[in-house]
């Protein structure tokens, strides 16, 4: 008998001729997530499941927590591997019964007989295992409709596995199976959630943060770094870029209509994100914008902002309300950091009455007063980055 972690695949099983590619990327991501976990681990893929075996020093508790954050894994099951015969299965089952049942008073068995040469059918496996449990624990009851605990016995080609129902994994598809994306990461609640959602669809994430020294300080920058580091638990390696917009914002205040400050700034931010993104082979820019949440996120305002972009702009939070975004932020562990006080470059020169229904021609007329290329070039010259993992 030995402990085992079974990683059950989700969406990957629906892939066609390129399924082997998704399998390969997922295994690579799993191994990356396991770096630093105590013990030596071995990996074996079979029938839409990645089996993770550890040695006698393996820290299975930490391993499970890390593996639950790997995109592409639907369910993480911690269980037991043993020889493929019923005497051995029942022996290991009864030895580990307290762990498998926990505090439940009702249970049922499910059997998956991948090896069709095994002499017992799935119902027969369930019946024998159930009888053994009732003999060992007469206080328990079978409930096939709504049991408190489900125990699964899998008869595979080379071994038998016994495990509980498992814990929900991150789902989605492995990071790296889609293109790279440049996330516009602020210190707020929405943008980390947007980055997480894009990574779930396979995008490798880099991030760009806009600062306005001396109006924004190091504390704000460190907060964004902390959010990016939290995202690396799901996304893997992230390059976090910082670009200064001080000259741009001060020029807008002196030159342009106040009602358009935020929108004009957003257009510069979009240009900068696209430029940095293209330099590092990003296929799109990602923002945390939600339709109608603030003045710059009306349909008209978003259309004007997108007019300045030369990469596709992805807004995975666009149809979520704030409560839904907060729930997601709590689930991925970014919420508590996001609500810490910070200075946002977008709020430093917030207009008193922003235009919620801007006219593109008016915006372009205001930009015509500016040396757009020069301002952008000097802002991009401040780009610095740090590699997080």
Secondary structure as UniProt FT lines:
FT   STRAND          2..9
FT   HELIX           11..14
FT   TURN            17..18
FT   HELIX           19..33
FT   TURN            34..36
FT   STRAND          41..46
FT   TURN            47..48
FT   STRAND          49..54
FT   TURN            56..57
FT   HELIX           60..67
FT   TURN            68..69
FT   TURN            71..72
FT   STRAND          73..82
FT   HELIX           86..95
FT   HELIX           97..101
FT   TURN            102..103
FT   STRAND          106..113
FT   TURN            116..117
FT   HELIX           122..136
FT   TURN            138..139
FT   STRAND          141..142
FT   STRAND          149..155
FT   STRAND          160..163
FT   STRAND          167..168
FT   TURN            175..176
FT   STRAND          180..184
FT   HELIX           190..200
FT   STRAND          204..211
FT   TURN            213..215
FT   HELIX           218..235
FT   STRAND          238..244
FT   HELIX           246..255
FT   HELIX           258..260
FT   HELIX           261..279
FT   TURN            280..281
FT   STRAND          282..286
FT   TURN            291..292
FT   HELIX           295..297
FT   HELIX           299..306
FT   TURN            307..308
FT   STRAND          312..314
FT   TURN            316..319
FT   HELIX           322..332
FT   HELIX           335..338
FT   HELIX           345..348
FT   TURN            352..353
FT   HELIX           360..367
FT   TURN            368..369
FT   HELIX           372..380
FT   TURN            381..382
FT   STRAND          384..388
//
